Amino acid sequence: MRYPPHSQHHISPLDLASGYDDDENPVAMKSEIITSILEQQMGVGRLSASHKSIIDRCTANIYQRYFKEKGKNNMPLLTDWREEVMRQTDPEARELALAAELITEGSLNVFAHSTNVNMDKRLVVLDLYEMGEPLRPTALVVTLEAIQNRVMENRKRGKYTWVFIDECYLYFKYHYSGEFLYKAWKRFRKYAGIMTAATQNVEECLKSETARLMLANSEFLLLFNQSATDRAELSKLLHISDTQMGYITNSEPGHGLLRFGGALVPFANTIPRNSGLYRLMSTNPNDK
């Protein structure tokens, strides 16, 4: 599913899955989502303790009726949340309502509608390629939250979920989406979610301490040819020797280094160019 800012497809960040454990507070998790969205609108570090208290209060209020009637009412939306904020008398509430106007009532309100995407398919693809820069940080968080809902539902059904994130460096361009991905990286394992992230822009990831922590704590890494600066950083981060780094220095396509737990294994996975599998797998436009 392609997801440009003017898309007719909608995903609401306030959709609530039924797979939460008894010791978890779903309202607190949704409050965290709204906090991340508002912080991206207002700027990192601009949300005070008062702002966060109002966010949490209003989030609890809009879910109260939904829980009371055991889901007979429609799931609350971002527009419902903003209306609840506008009922508050705190001076900070006006600031929150104004910051939320663009993504609820304004031109970037793609996430303020009820979800009309079927997330129950066996294979779901969310394409944010056409998402503009003003909305991309929010889109990264909202779509990952939608995936989290699916992961939790699948866990309840006794199913594993495989999550693949391409060009993951985009998450680390923005403070809150990077932090949210890091939390998901740890949280999804609890819900039988298996996460894989891929990127060609390792250098961009290595600028983020959050990304570096994710890399260092990942049990499985597949490393292909790297630039000299990236090799130096990866060598320090992952404790890889100069000799081992030779396998990702000027290496051919399909050749690299596999890090699995504490083991480092060089590999060559060359697919014959005249095979059907090569034609299926190749991303080189000259091969088409």
Secondary structure, 3 states (H helix, E strand, C coil): CECCCCCCCCCCCCCCCCCCCCCCCHHHHHHHHHHHHHHHHHCCCCCCHHHHHHHHHHHHHHHHHHHHCCCCCCCCCHHHHHHHHHCCCCHHHHHHHHHHHHHHCCCCCCCCCCCCCCCCCCCCCCECCCCCCCCHHHHHHHHHHHHHHHHHHHHHCCCCEEEEEECHHHHHHCHHHHHHHHHHHHHHHHCCEEEEEECCCHHHHHCCHHHHHHHHHCCEEEECCCCHHHHHHHHHHHCCCHHHHHHHCCCCCCEEEEEECCEEEEEECCCCCCCHHHHHHCCCHHHC
